[in-house]
Amino acid sequence: MLTSKLTSKAQTTVPKEVRRILALAPGDVMAYEIQEGRVVLRKAAPIDLDYVRALQSTLLEWNSPEDADAYNDL
C-alpha cells in the first residue's frame, strides 16, 4: 500500500510509483471518482476545446422551450 500525507493546505504528493503507473507529468489533470466510500484516482483525458466549441454550435437547435417539453419525460 502506498501512502502520502495531507498538508495544512489540503495538498499531498502523489507517490512516485502512482505517477509512474498513471504516466503523470507536471500539468496533467487527475480525476477523482468516489465509489462506496473509496476514491479512485485516474489520469483525466485532455479536453479538445476546438472539438467542444464546434460541437456546441450544433446543439443549439435542441435548446428551445418546445424541446424541453418534448424531452421532460425521458
CHARMM internal coordinates of N, CA and C (Angstrom, degrees):
IC EDIT
DIST 1 N 1 CA 1.4450
DIST 1 CA 1 C 1.5266
ANGL 1 N 1 CA 1 C 108.05
DIST 1 C 2 N 1.3259
ANGL 1 CA 1 C 2 N 115.81
DIHE 1 N 1 CA 1 C 2 N 138.48
DIST 2 N 2 CA 1.4545
ANGL 1 C 2 N 2 CA 121.95
DIHE 1 CA 1 C 2 N 2 CA 177.18
DIST 2 CA 2 C 1.5246
ANGL 2 N 2 CA 2 C 108.76
DIHE 1 C 2 N 2 CA 2 C -102.94
DIST 2 C 3 N 1.3123
ANGL 2 CA 2 C 3 N 116.79
DIHE 2 N 2 CA 2 C 3 N 143.88
DIST 3 N 3 CA 1.4605
ANGL 2 C 3 N 3 CA 120.66
DIHE 2 CA 2 C 3 N 3 CA 179.23
DIST 3 CA 3 C 1.5239
ANGL 3 N 3 CA 3 C 110.03
DIHE 2 C 3 N 3 CA 3 C -133.87
DIST 3 C 4 N 1.3249
ANGL 3 CA 3 C 4 N 114.99
DIHE 3 N 3 CA 3 C 4 N 161.75
DIST 4 N 4 CA 1.4559
ANGL 3 C 4 N 4 CA 121.78
DIHE 3 CA 3 C 4 N 4 CA 171.20
DIST 4 CA 4 C 1.5201
ANGL 4 N 4 CA 4 C 107.31
DIHE 3 C 4 N 4 CA 4 C -149.90
DIST 4 C 5 N 1.3122
ANGL 4 CA 4 C 5 N 115.88
DIHE 4 N 4 CA 4 C 5 N 161.82
DIST 5 N 5 CA 1.4557
ANGL 4 C 5 N 5 CA 121.40
DIHE 4 CA 4 C 5 N 5 CA -174.76
DIST 5 CA 5 C 1.5280
ANGL 5 N 5 CA 5 C 110.18
DIHE 4 C 5 N 5 CA 5 C -104.58
DIST 5 C 6 N 1.3255
ANGL 5 CA 5 C 6 N 116.67
DIHE 5 N 5 CA 5 C 6 N 141.28
DIST 6 N 6 CA 1.4516
ANGL 5 C 6 N 6 CA 122.71
DIHE 5 CA 5 C 6 N 6 CA 177.57
DIST 6 CA 6 C 1.5262
ANGL 6 N 6 CA 6 C 108.67
DIHE 5 C 6 N 6 CA 6 C -87.75
DIST 6 C 7 N 1.3429
ANGL 6 CA 6 C 7 N 116.36
DIHE 6 N 6 CA 6 C 7 N 130.50
DIST 7 N 7 CA 1.4630
ANGL 6 C 7 N 7 CA 120.29
DIHE 6 CA 6 C 7 N 7 CA 179.51
DIST 7 CA 7 C 1.5270
ANGL 7 N 7 CA 7 C 110.28
DIHE 6 C 7 N 7 CA 7 C -83.88
DIST 7 C 8 N 1.3250
ANGL 7 CA 7 C 8 N 115.84
DIHE 7 N 7 CA 7 C 8 N 174.71
DIST 8 N 8 CA 1.4723
ANGL 7 C 8 N 8 CA 120.67
DIHE 7 CA 7 C 8 N 8 CA 178.52
DIST 8 CA 8 C 1.5219
ANGL 8 N 8 CA 8 C 111.85
DIHE 7 C 8 N 8 CA 8 C -65.16
DIST 8 C 9 N 1.3294
ANGL 8 CA 8 C 9 N 117.56
DIHE 8 N 8 CA 8 C 9 N -17.62
DIST 9 N 9 CA 1.4660
ANGL 8 C 9 N 9 CA 121.95
DIHE 8 CA 8 C 9 N 9 CA 177.48
DIST 9 CA 9 C 1.5342
ANGL 9 N 9 CA 9 C 111.30
DIHE 8 C 9 N 9 CA 9 C -97.59
DIST 9 C 10 N 1.3295
ANGL 9 CA 9 C 10 N 117.04
DIHE 9 N 9 CA 9 C 10 N 16.79
DIST 10 N 10 CA 1.4668
ANGL 9 C 10 N 10 CA 123.83
DIHE 9 CA 9 C 10 N 10 CA 179.24
DIST 10 CA 10 C 1.5249
ANGL 10 N 10 CA 10 C 112.05
DIHE 9 C 10 N 10 CA 10 C 61.40
DIST 10 C 11 N 1.3229
ANGL 10 CA 10 C 11 N 117.02
DIHE 10 N 10 CA 10 C 11 N 34.28
DIST 11 N 11 CA 1.4581
ANGL 10 C 11 N 11 CA 121.87
DIHE 10 CA 10 C 11 N 11 CA 177.71
DIST 11 CA 11 C 1.5175
ANGL 11 N 11 CA 11 C 109.15
DIHE 10 C 11 N 11 CA 11 C -110.75
DIST 11 C 12 N 1.3205
ANGL 11 CA 11 C 12 N 115.70
DIHE 11 N 11 CA 11 C 12 N 156.80
DIST 12 N 12 CA 1.4527
ANGL 11 C 12 N 12 CA 121.05
DIHE 11 CA 11 C 12 N 12 CA 177.31
DIST 12 CA 12 C 1.5226
ANGL 12 N 12 CA 12 C 109.03
DIHE 11 C 12 N 12 CA 12 C -147.03
DIST 12 C 13 N 1.3077
ANGL 12 CA 12 C 13 N 116.64
DIHE 12 N 12 CA 12 C 13 N 164.30
DIST 13 N 13 CA 1.4526
ANGL 12 C 13 N 13 CA 121.98
DIHE 12 CA 12 C 13 N 13 CA 174.96
DIST 13 CA 13 C 1.5150
ANGL 13 N 13 CA 13 C 107.92
DIHE 12 C 13 N 13 CA 13 C -101.27
DIST 13 C 14 N 1.3252
ANGL 13 CA 13 C 14 N 115.88
DIHE 13 N 13 CA 13 C 14 N 130.01
DIST 14 N 14 CA 1.4623
ANGL 13 C 14 N 14 CA 119.69
DIHE 13 CA 13 C 14 N 14 CA 175.91
DIST 14 CA 14 C 1.5263
ANGL 14 N 14 CA 14 C 106.48
DIHE 13 C 14 N 14 CA 14 C -75.69
DIST 14 C 15 N 1.3219
ANGL 14 CA 14 C 15 N 118.25
DIHE 14 N 14 CA 14 C 15 N 122.76
DIST 15 N 15 CA 1.4608
ANGL 14 C 15 N 15 CA 120.43
DIHE 14 CA 14 C 15 N 15 CA -177.63
DIST 15 CA 15 C 1.5329
ANGL 15 N 15 CA 15 C 112.26
DIHE 14 C 15 N 15 CA 15 C -55.31
DIST 15 C 16 N 1.3235
ANGL 15 CA 15 C 16 N 115.23
DIHE 15 N 15 CA 15 C 16 N 147.56
DIST 16 N 16 CA 1.4621
ANGL 15 C 16 N 16 CA 122.35
DIHE 15 CA 15 C 16 N 16 CA -176.81
DIST 16 CA 16 C 1.5258
ANGL 16 N 16 CA 16 C 112.30
DIHE 15 C 16 N 16 CA 16 C -54.09
DIST 16 C 17 N 1.3223
ANGL 16 CA 16 C 17 N 117.45
DIHE 16 N 16 CA 16 C 17 N -42.09
DIST 17 N 17 CA 1.4647
ANGL 16 C 17 N 17 CA 121.00
DIHE 16 CA 16 C 17 N 17 CA -178.84
DIST 17 CA 17 C 1.5321
ANGL 17 N 17 CA 17 C 111.05
DIHE 16 C 17 N 17 CA 17 C -63.64
DIST 17 C 18 N 1.3313
ANGL 17 CA 17 C 18 N 117.66
DIHE 17 N 17 CA 17 C 18 N -38.38
DIST 18 N 18 CA 1.4651
ANGL 17 C 18 N 18 CA 121.49
DIHE 17 CA 17 C 18 N 18 CA 177.60
DIST 18 CA 18 C 1.5270
ANGL 18 N 18 CA 18 C 109.51
DIHE 17 C 18 N 18 CA 18 C -67.16
DIST 18 C 19 N 1.3339
ANGL 18 CA 18 C 19 N 116.80
DIHE 18 N 18 CA 18 C 19 N -44.03
DIST 19 N 19 CA 1.4709
ANGL 18 C 19 N 19 CA 120.32
DIHE 18 CA 18 C 19 N 19 CA 178.16
DIST 19 CA 19 C 1.5171
ANGL 19 N 19 CA 19 C 110.73
DIHE 18 C 19 N 19 CA 19 C -59.99
DIST 19 C 20 N 1.3232
ANGL 19 CA 19 C 20 N 116.68
DIHE 19 N 19 CA 19 C 20 N -39.00
DIST 20 N 20 CA 1.4651
ANGL 19 C 20 N 20 CA 120.70
DIHE 19 CA 19 C 20 N 20 CA 179.97
DIST 20 CA 20 C 1.5234
ANGL 20 N 20 CA 20 C 111.06
DIHE 19 C 20 N 20 CA 20 C -67.29
DIST 20 C 21 N 1.3173
ANGL 20 CA 20 C 21 N 116.36
DIHE 20 N 20 CA 20 C 21 N -48.03
DIST 21 N 21 CA 1.4686
ANGL 20 C 21 N 21 CA 120.71
DIHE 20 CA 20 C 21 N 21 CA -177.25
DIST 21 CA 21 C 1.5324
ANGL 21 N 21 CA 21 C 111.10
DIHE 20 C 21 N 21 CA 21 C -63.78
DIST 21 C 22 N 1.3388
ANGL 21 CA 21 C 22 N 117.14
DIHE 21 N 21 CA 21 C 22 N -40.41
DIST 22 N 22 CA 1.4670
ANGL 21 C 22 N 22 CA 120.72
DIHE 21 CA 21 C 22 N 22 CA -179.17
DIST 22 CA 22 C 1.5297
ANGL 22 N 22 CA 22 C 112.29
DIHE 21 C 22 N 22 CA 22 C -87.37
DIST 22 C 23 N 1.3255
ANGL 22 CA 22 C 23 N 117.05
DIHE 22 N 22 CA 22 C 23 N -1.28
DIST 23 N 23 CA 1.4746
ANGL 22 C 23 N 23 CA 122.28
DIHE 22 CA 22 C 23 N 23 CA -177.66
DIST 23 CA 23 C 1.5258
ANGL 23 N 23 CA 23 C 110.51
DIHE 22 C 23 N 23 CA 23 C 54.54
DIST 23 C 24 N 1.3309
ANGL 23 CA 23 C 24 N 115.87
DIHE 23 N 23 CA 23 C 24 N 47.20
DIST 24 N 24 CA 1.4574
ANGL 23 C 24 N 24 CA 121.48
DIHE 23 CA 23 C 24 N 24 CA -179.69
DIST 24 CA 24 C 1.5200
ANGL 24 N 24 CA 24 C 110.76
DIHE 23 C 24 N 24 CA 24 C -84.16
DIST 24 C 25 N 1.3075
ANGL 24 CA 24 C 25 N 115.48
DIHE 24 N 24 CA 24 C 25 N 141.15
DIST 25 N 25 CA 1.4626
ANGL 24 C 25 N 25 CA 122.00
DIHE 24 CA 24 C 25 N 25 CA 177.50
DIST 25 CA 25 C 1.5265
ANGL 25 N 25 CA 25 C 107.76
DIHE 24 C 25 N 25 CA 25 C -134.31
DIST 25 C 26 N 1.3278
ANGL 25 CA 25 C 26 N 117.25
DIHE 25 N 25 CA 25 C 26 N 160.50
DIST 26 N 26 CA 1.4626
ANGL 25 C 26 N 26 CA 119.16
DIHE 25 CA 25 C 26 N 26 CA 178.30
DIST 26 CA 26 C 1.5285
ANGL 26 N 26 CA 26 C 111.34
DIHE 25 C 26 N 26 CA 26 C -53.11
DIST 26 C 27 N 1.3201
ANGL 26 CA 26 C 27 N 116.16
DIHE 26 N 26 CA 26 C 27 N 133.76
DIST 27 N 27 CA 1.4577
ANGL 26 C 27 N 27 CA 121.48
DIHE 26 CA 26 C 27 N 27 CA -179.41
DIST 27 CA 27 C 1.5164
ANGL 27 N 27 CA 27 C 114.03
DIHE 26 C 27 N 27 CA 27 C 94.70
DIST 27 C 28 N 1.3313
ANGL 27 CA 27 C 28 N 118.02
DIHE 27 N 27 CA 27 C 28 N -13.77
DIST 28 N 28 CA 1.4658
ANGL 27 C 28 N 28 CA 120.59
DIHE 27 CA 27 C 28 N 28 CA 177.86
DIST 28 CA 28 C 1.5258
ANGL 28 N 28 CA 28 C 109.61
DIHE 27 C 28 N 28 CA 28 C -67.60
DIST 28 C 29 N 1.3134
ANGL 28 CA 28 C 29 N 115.57
DIHE 28 N 28 CA 28 C 29 N 152.56
DIST 29 N 29 CA 1.4645
ANGL 28 C 29 N 29 CA 121.80
DIHE 28 CA 28 C 29 N 29 CA 178.27
DIST 29 CA 29 C 1.5182
ANGL 29 N 29 CA 29 C 108.00
DIHE 28 C 29 N 29 CA 29 C -103.08
DIST 29 C 30 N 1.3329
ANGL 29 CA 29 C 30 N 115.05
DIHE 29 N 29 CA 29 C 30 N 136.14
DIST 30 N 30 CA 1.4550
ANGL 29 C 30 N 30 CA 120.62
DIHE 29 CA 29 C 30 N 30 CA 177.96
DIST 30 CA 30 C 1.5211
ANGL 30 N 30 CA 30 C 109.07
DIHE 29 C 30 N 30 CA 30 C -110.40
DIST 30 C 31 N 1.3147
ANGL 30 CA 30 C 31 N 116.32
DIHE 30 N 30 CA 30 C 31 N 146.17
DIST 31 N 31 CA 1.4631
ANGL 30 C 31 N 31 CA 122.13
DIHE 30 CA 30 C 31 N 31 CA 178.66
DIST 31 CA 31 C 1.5189
ANGL 31 N 31 CA 31 C 108.55
DIHE 30 C 31 N 31 CA 31 C -112.49
DIST 31 C 32 N 1.3223
ANGL 31 CA 31 C 32 N 115.80
DIHE 31 N 31 CA 31 C 32 N 137.97
DIST 32 N 32 CA 1.4588
ANGL 31 C 32 N 32 CA 122.63
DIHE 31 CA 31 C 32 N 32 CA 177.77
DIST 32 CA 32 C 1.5189
ANGL 32 N 32 CA 32 C 107.99
DIHE 31 C 32 N 32 CA 32 C -113.08
DIST 32 C 33 N 1.3249
ANGL 32 CA 32 C 33 N 116.56
DIHE 32 N 32 CA 32 C 33 N 126.06
DIST 33 N 33 CA 1.4571
ANGL 32 C 33 N 33 CA 121.19
DIHE 32 CA 32 C 33 N 33 CA 177.99
DIST 33 CA 33 C 1.5254
ANGL 33 N 33 CA 33 C 108.02
DIHE 32 C 33 N 33 CA 33 C -119.78
DIST 33 C 34 N 1.3169
ANGL 33 CA 33 C 34 N 115.93
DIHE 33 N 33 CA 33 C 34 N 124.77
DIST 34 N 34 CA 1.4635
ANGL 33 C 34 N 34 CA 120.80
DIHE 33 CA 33 C 34 N 34 CA -178.91
DIST 34 CA 34 C 1.5180
ANGL 34 N 34 CA 34 C 108.49
DIHE 33 C 34 N 34 CA 34 C -93.09
DIST 34 C 35 N 1.3409
ANGL 34 CA 34 C 35 N 115.68
DIHE 34 N 34 CA 34 C 35 N 124.36
DIST 35 N 35 CA 1.4656
ANGL 34 C 35 N 35 CA 122.48
DIHE 34 CA 34 C 35 N 35 CA -178.06
DIST 35 CA 35 C 1.5226
ANGL 35 N 35 CA 35 C 109.15
DIHE 34 C 35 N 35 CA 35 C -134.74
DIST 35 C 36 N 1.3268
ANGL 35 CA 35 C 36 N 116.27
DIHE 35 N 35 CA 35 C 36 N 108.10
DIST 36 N 36 CA 1.4615
ANGL 35 C 36 N 36 CA 121.82
DIHE 35 CA 35 C 36 N 36 CA 174.96
DIST 36 CA 36 C 1.5236
ANGL 36 N 36 CA 36 C 112.90
DIHE 35 C 36 N 36 CA 36 C 48.50
DIST 36 C 37 N 1.3285
ANGL 36 CA 36 C 37 N 116.77
DIHE 36 N 36 CA 36 C 37 N 52.15
DIST 37 N 37 CA 1.4497
ANGL 36 C 37 N 37 CA 121.30
DIHE 36 CA 36 C 37 N 37 CA 176.25
DIST 37 CA 37 C 1.5176
ANGL 37 N 37 CA 37 C 115.09
DIHE 36 C 37 N 37 CA 37 C 80.41
DIST 37 C 38 N 1.3133
ANGL 37 CA 37 C 38 N 117.80
DIHE 37 N 37 CA 37 C 38 N 5.76
DIST 38 N 38 CA 1.4605
ANGL 37 C 38 N 38 CA 122.70
DIHE 37 CA 37 C 38 N 38 CA 177.76
DIST 38 CA 38 C 1.5205
ANGL 38 N 38 CA 38 C 108.53
DIHE 37 C 38 N 38 CA 38 C -120.77
DIST 38 C 39 N 1.3108
ANGL 38 CA 38 C 39 N 115.67
DIHE 38 N 38 CA 38 C 39 N 156.18
DIST 39 N 39 CA 1.4593
ANGL 38 C 39 N 39 CA 120.66
DIHE 38 CA 38 C 39 N 39 CA 177.43
DIST 39 CA 39 C 1.5217
ANGL 39 N 39 CA 39 C 108.84
DIHE 38 C 39 N 39 CA 39 C -116.06
DIST 39 C 40 N 1.3265
ANGL 39 CA 39 C 40 N 115.71
DIHE 39 N 39 CA 39 C 40 N 128.67
DIST 40 N 40 CA 1.4585
ANGL 39 C 40 N 40 CA 121.78
DIHE 39 CA 39 C 40 N 40 CA 176.06
DIST 40 CA 40 C 1.5222
ANGL 40 N 40 CA 40 C 106.88
DIHE 39 C 40 N 40 CA 40 C -103.17
DIST 40 C 41 N 1.3200
ANGL 40 CA 40 C 41 N 115.83
DIHE 40 N 40 CA 40 C 41 N 124.00
DIST 41 N 41 CA 1.4610
ANGL 40 C 41 N 41 CA 122.24
DIHE 40 CA 40 C 41 N 41 CA -179.80
DIST 41 CA 41 C 1.5193
ANGL 41 N 41 CA 41 C 108.16
DIHE 40 C 41 N 41 CA 41 C -103.81
DIST 41 C 42 N 1.3328
ANGL 41 CA 41 C 42 N 116.07
DIHE 41 N 41 CA 41 C 42 N 131.77
DIST 42 N 42 CA 1.4574
ANGL 41 C 42 N 42 CA 119.22
DIHE 41 CA 41 C 42 N 42 CA 176.80
DIST 42 CA 42 C 1.5167
ANGL 42 N 42 CA 42 C 109.21
DIHE 41 C 42 N 42 CA 42 C -145.09
DIST 42 C 43 N 1.3061
ANGL 42 CA 42 C 43 N 115.34
DIHE 42 N 42 CA 42 C 43 N 161.76
DIST 43 N 43 CA 1.4547
ANGL 42 C 43 N 43 CA 121.06
DIHE 42 CA 42 C 43 N 43 CA 175.67
DIST 43 CA 43 C 1.5242
ANGL 43 N 43 CA 43 C 107.25
DIHE 42 C 43 N 43 CA 43 C -77.48
DIST 43 C 44 N 1.3289
ANGL 43 CA 43 C 44 N 116.62
DIHE 43 N 43 CA 43 C 44 N 127.38
DIST 44 N 44 CA 1.4665
ANGL 43 C 44 N 44 CA 120.53
DIHE 43 CA 43 C 44 N 44 CA -179.62
DIST 44 CA 44 C 1.5179
ANGL 44 N 44 CA 44 C 109.44
DIHE 43 C 44 N 44 CA 44 C -81.64
DIST 44 C 45 N 1.3114
ANGL 44 CA 44 C 45 N 114.92
DIHE 44 N 44 CA 44 C 45 N 142.87
DIST 45 N 45 CA 1.4606
ANGL 44 C 45 N 45 CA 120.08
DIHE 44 CA 44 C 45 N 45 CA 176.92
DIST 45 CA 45 C 1.5240
ANGL 45 N 45 CA 45 C 108.97
DIHE 44 C 45 N 45 CA 45 C -71.58
DIST 45 C 46 N 1.3159
ANGL 45 CA 45 C 46 N 117.17
DIHE 45 N 45 CA 45 C 46 N 141.09
DIST 46 N 46 CA 1.4726
ANGL 45 C 46 N 46 CA 118.93
DIHE 45 CA 45 C 46 N 46 CA 178.16
DIST 46 CA 46 C 1.5257
ANGL 46 N 46 CA 46 C 110.43
DIHE 45 C 46 N 46 CA 46 C -66.69
DIST 46 C 47 N 1.3131
ANGL 46 CA 46 C 47 N 115.55
DIHE 46 N 46 CA 46 C 47 N 149.55
DIST 47 N 47 CA 1.4558
ANGL 46 C 47 N 47 CA 121.21
DIHE 46 CA 46 C 47 N 47 CA -179.76
DIST 47 CA 47 C 1.5283
ANGL 47 N 47 CA 47 C 108.78
DIHE 46 C 47 N 47 CA 47 C -93.19
DIST 47 C 48 N 1.3133
ANGL 47 CA 47 C 48 N 115.73
DIHE 47 N 47 CA 47 C 48 N 130.15
DIST 48 N 48 CA 1.4622
ANGL 47 C 48 N 48 CA 121.41
DIHE 47 CA 47 C 48 N 48 CA 176.57
DIST 48 CA 48 C 1.5304
ANGL 48 N 48 CA 48 C 106.96
DIHE 47 C 48 N 48 CA 48 C -88.12
DIST 48 C 49 N 1.3328
ANGL 48 CA 48 C 49 N 117.07
DIHE 48 N 48 CA 48 C 49 N 93.95
DIST 49 N 49 CA 1.4574
ANGL 48 C 49 N 49 CA 121.25
DIHE 48 CA 48 C 49 N 49 CA -174.45
DIST 49 CA 49 C 1.5211
ANGL 49 N 49 CA 49 C 112.63
DIHE 48 C 49 N 49 CA 49 C -63.25
DIST 49 C 50 N 1.3110
ANGL 49 CA 49 C 50 N 118.38
DIHE 49 N 49 CA 49 C 50 N -34.42
DIST 50 N 50 CA 1.4596
ANGL 49 C 50 N 50 CA 120.05
DIHE 49 CA 49 C 50 N 50 CA 177.75
DIST 50 CA 50 C 1.5230
ANGL 50 N 50 CA 50 C 110.76
DIHE 49 C 50 N 50 CA 50 C -62.60
DIST 50 C 51 N 1.3263
ANGL 50 CA 50 C 51 N 116.49
DIHE 50 N 50 CA 50 C 51 N -41.77
DIST 51 N 51 CA 1.4668
ANGL 50 C 51 N 51 CA 120.99
DIHE 50 CA 50 C 51 N 51 CA 178.52
DIST 51 CA 51 C 1.5268
ANGL 51 N 51 CA 51 C 110.56
DIHE 50 C 51 N 51 CA 51 C -64.76
DIST 51 C 52 N 1.3240
ANGL 51 CA 51 C 52 N 116.90
DIHE 51 N 51 CA 51 C 52 N -44.88
DIST 52 N 52 CA 1.4700
ANGL 51 C 52 N 52 CA 120.75
DIHE 51 CA 51 C 52 N 52 CA -178.70
DIST 52 CA 52 C 1.5283
ANGL 52 N 52 CA 52 C 109.98
DIHE 51 C 52 N 52 CA 52 C -62.74
DIST 52 C 53 N 1.3196
ANGL 52 CA 52 C 53 N 117.37
DIHE 52 N 52 CA 52 C 53 N -42.83
DIST 53 N 53 CA 1.4688
ANGL 52 C 53 N 53 CA 120.24
DIHE 52 CA 52 C 53 N 53 CA 178.68
DIST 53 CA 53 C 1.5315
ANGL 53 N 53 CA 53 C 110.95
DIHE 52 C 53 N 53 CA 53 C -62.97
DIST 53 C 54 N 1.3222
ANGL 53 CA 53 C 54 N 116.95
DIHE 53 N 53 CA 53 C 54 N -41.94
DIST 54 N 54 CA 1.4637
ANGL 53 C 54 N 54 CA 120.46
DIHE 53 CA 53 C 54 N 54 CA 179.15
DIST 54 CA 54 C 1.5194
ANGL 54 N 54 CA 54 C 110.61
DIHE 53 C 54 N 54 CA 54 C -65.25
DIST 54 C 55 N 1.2983
ANGL 54 CA 54 C 55 N 117.85
DIHE 54 N 54 CA 54 C 55 N -40.15
DIST 55 N 55 CA 1.4604
ANGL 54 C 55 N 55 CA 122.23
DIHE 54 CA 54 C 55 N 55 CA 179.96
DIST 55 CA 55 C 1.5222
ANGL 55 N 55 CA 55 C 111.56
DIHE 54 C 55 N 55 CA 55 C -67.91
DIST 55 C 56 N 1.3117
ANGL 55 CA 55 C 56 N 116.91
DIHE 55 N 55 CA 55 C 56 N -38.40
DIST 56 N 56 CA 1.4621
ANGL 55 C 56 N 56 CA 121.72
DIHE 55 CA 55 C 56 N 56 CA -176.22
DIST 56 CA 56 C 1.5297
ANGL 56 N 56 CA 56 C 111.59
DIHE 55 C 56 N 56 CA 56 C -57.27
DIST 56 C 57 N 1.3134
ANGL 56 CA 56 C 57 N 117.67
DIHE 56 N 56 CA 56 C 57 N -42.77
DIST 57 N 57 CA 1.4590
ANGL 56 C 57 N 57 CA 119.94
DIHE 56 CA 56 C 57 N 57 CA -177.76
DIST 57 CA 57 C 1.5326
ANGL 57 N 57 CA 57 C 111.50
DIHE 56 C 57 N 57 CA 57 C -65.53
DIST 57 C 58 N 1.3213
ANGL 57 CA 57 C 58 N 118.60
DIHE 57 N 57 CA 57 C 58 N -27.35
DIST 58 N 58 CA 1.4682
ANGL 57 C 58 N 58 CA 120.75
DIHE 57 CA 57 C 58 N 58 CA 179.82
DIST 58 CA 58 C 1.5197
ANGL 58 N 58 CA 58 C 111.95
DIHE 57 C 58 N 58 CA 58 C -78.25
DIST 58 C 59 N 1.3089
ANGL 58 CA 58 C 59 N 118.00
DIHE 58 N 58 CA 58 C 59 N -16.70
DIST 59 N 59 CA 1.4615
ANGL 58 C 59 N 59 CA 121.29
DIHE 58 CA 58 C 59 N 59 CA -177.51
DIST 59 CA 59 C 1.5205
ANGL 59 N 59 CA 59 C 113.06
DIHE 58 C 59 N 59 CA 59 C -91.07
DIST 59 C 60 N 1.3233
ANGL 59 CA 59 C 60 N 117.73
DIHE 59 N 59 CA 59 C 60 N -10.65
DIST 60 N 60 CA 1.4568
ANGL 59 C 60 N 60 CA 120.40
DIHE 59 CA 59 C 60 N 60 CA -177.57
DIST 60 CA 60 C 1.5228
ANGL 60 N 60 CA 60 C 112.75
DIHE 59 C 60 N 60 CA 60 C -62.85
DIST 60 C 61 N 1.3183
ANGL 60 CA 60 C 61 N 117.64
DIHE 60 N 60 CA 60 C 61 N -28.34
DIST 61 N 61 CA 1.4582
ANGL 60 C 61 N 61 CA 120.34
DIHE 60 CA 60 C 61 N 61 CA 179.81
DIST 61 CA 61 C 1.5271
ANGL 61 N 61 CA 61 C 112.18
DIHE 60 C 61 N 61 CA 61 C -64.46
DIST 61 C 62 N 1.3424
ANGL 61 CA 61 C 62 N 117.92
DIHE 61 N 61 CA 61 C 62 N -17.62
DIST 62 N 62 CA 1.4668
ANGL 61 C 62 N 62 CA 122.41
DIHE 61 CA 61 C 62 N 62 CA -179.23
DIST 62 CA 62 C 1.5240
ANGL 62 N 62 CA 62 C 111.39
DIHE 61 C 62 N 62 CA 62 C -99.75
DIST 62 C 63 N 1.3211
ANGL 62 CA 62 C 63 N 116.51
DIHE 62 N 62 CA 62 C 63 N 16.44
DIST 63 N 63 CA 1.4539
ANGL 62 C 63 N 63 CA 120.44
DIHE 62 CA 62 C 63 N 63 CA -173.60
DIST 63 CA 63 C 1.5308
ANGL 63 N 63 CA 63 C 111.81
DIHE 62 C 63 N 63 CA 63 C -111.94
DIST 63 C 64 N 1.2983
ANGL 63 CA 63 C 64 N 117.40
DIHE 63 N 63 CA 63 C 64 N 43.47
DIST 64 N 64 CA 1.4594
ANGL 63 C 64 N 64 CA 120.59
DIHE 63 CA 63 C 64 N 64 CA 179.54
DIST 64 CA 64 C 1.5300
ANGL 64 N 64 CA 64 C 109.27
DIHE 63 C 64 N 64 CA 64 C -109.09
DIST 64 C 65 N 1.3316
ANGL 64 CA 64 C 65 N 117.09
DIHE 64 N 64 CA 64 C 65 N 160.84
DIST 65 N 65 CA 1.4761
ANGL 64 C 65 N 65 CA 119.70
DIHE 64 CA 64 C 65 N 65 CA 177.16
DIST 65 CA 65 C 1.5249
ANGL 65 N 65 CA 65 C 112.00
DIHE 64 C 65 N 65 CA 65 C -59.00
DIST 65 C 66 N 1.3247
ANGL 65 CA 65 C 66 N 116.72
DIHE 65 N 65 CA 65 C 66 N -34.56
DIST 66 N 66 CA 1.4654
ANGL 65 C 66 N 66 CA 120.12
DIHE 65 CA 65 C 66 N 66 CA 179.71
DIST 66 CA 66 C 1.5276
ANGL 66 N 66 CA 66 C 110.80
DIHE 65 C 66 N 66 CA 66 C -63.88
DIST 66 C 67 N 1.3273
ANGL 66 CA 66 C 67 N 116.04
DIHE 66 N 66 CA 66 C 67 N -40.59
DIST 67 N 67 CA 1.4628
ANGL 66 C 67 N 67 CA 119.85
DIHE 66 CA 66 C 67 N 67 CA 178.99
DIST 67 CA 67 C 1.5240
ANGL 67 N 67 CA 67 C 110.45
DIHE 66 C 67 N 67 CA 67 C -65.83
DIST 67 C 68 N 1.3167
ANGL 67 CA 67 C 68 N 117.77
DIHE 67 N 67 CA 67 C 68 N -40.55
DIST 68 N 68 CA 1.4730
ANGL 67 C 68 N 68 CA 121.15
DIHE 67 CA 67 C 68 N 68 CA 179.34
DIST 68 CA 68 C 1.5235
ANGL 68 N 68 CA 68 C 109.46
DIHE 67 C 68 N 68 CA 68 C -59.72
DIST 68 C 69 N 1.3274
ANGL 68 CA 68 C 69 N 116.62
DIHE 68 N 68 CA 68 C 69 N -43.93
DIST 69 N 69 CA 1.4681
ANGL 68 C 69 N 69 CA 120.09
DIHE 68 CA 68 C 69 N 69 CA 179.57
DIST 69 CA 69 C 1.5230
ANGL 69 N 69 CA 69 C 111.25
DIHE 68 C 69 N 69 CA 69 C -65.75
DIST 69 C 70 N 1.3142
ANGL 69 CA 69 C 70 N 116.82
DIHE 69 N 69 CA 69 C 70 N -39.82
DIST 70 N 70 CA 1.4776
ANGL 69 C 70 N 70 CA 121.21
DIHE 69 CA 69 C 70 N 70 CA -177.62
DIST 70 CA 70 C 1.5225
ANGL 70 N 70 CA 70 C 111.98
DIHE 69 C 70 N 70 CA 70 C -66.00
DIST 70 C 71 N 1.3302
ANGL 70 CA 70 C 71 N 117.46
DIHE 70 N 70 CA 70 C 71 N -32.39
DIST 71 N 71 CA 1.4668
ANGL 70 C 71 N 71 CA 120.34
DIHE 70 CA 70 C 71 N 71 CA -173.43
DIST 71 CA 71 C 1.5263
ANGL 71 N 71 CA 71 C 113.18
DIHE 70 C 71 N 71 CA 71 C -105.13
DIST 71 C 72 N 1.3211
ANGL 71 CA 71 C 72 N 118.89
DIHE 71 N 71 CA 71 C 72 N 5.77
DIST 72 N 72 CA 1.4734
ANGL 71 C 72 N 72 CA 121.32
DIHE 71 CA 71 C 72 N 72 CA -178.98
DIST 72 CA 72 C 1.5170
ANGL 72 N 72 CA 72 C 112.89
DIHE 71 C 72 N 72 CA 72 C -60.81
DIST 72 C 73 N 1.3122
ANGL 72 CA 72 C 73 N 117.71
DIHE 72 N 72 CA 72 C 73 N -34.44
DIST 73 N 73 CA 1.4675
ANGL 72 C 73 N 73 CA 120.95
DIHE 72 CA 72 C 73 N 73 CA -174.66
DIST 73 CA 73 C 1.5239
ANGL 73 N 73 CA 73 C 113.75
DIHE 72 C 73 N 73 CA 73 C -88.64
DIST 73 C 74 N 1.3165
ANGL 73 CA 73 C 74 N 117.74
DIHE 73 N 73 CA 73 C 74 N 0.65
DIST 74 N 74 CA 1.4772
ANGL 73 C 74 N 74 CA 119.45
DIHE 73 CA 73 C 74 N 74 CA -178.22
DIST 74 CA 74 C 1.4904
ANGL 74 N 74 CA 74 C 112.65
DIHE 73 C 74 N 74 CA 74 C -75.81
END
COOR INIT
IC SEED 1 N 1 CA 1 C
IC BUILD
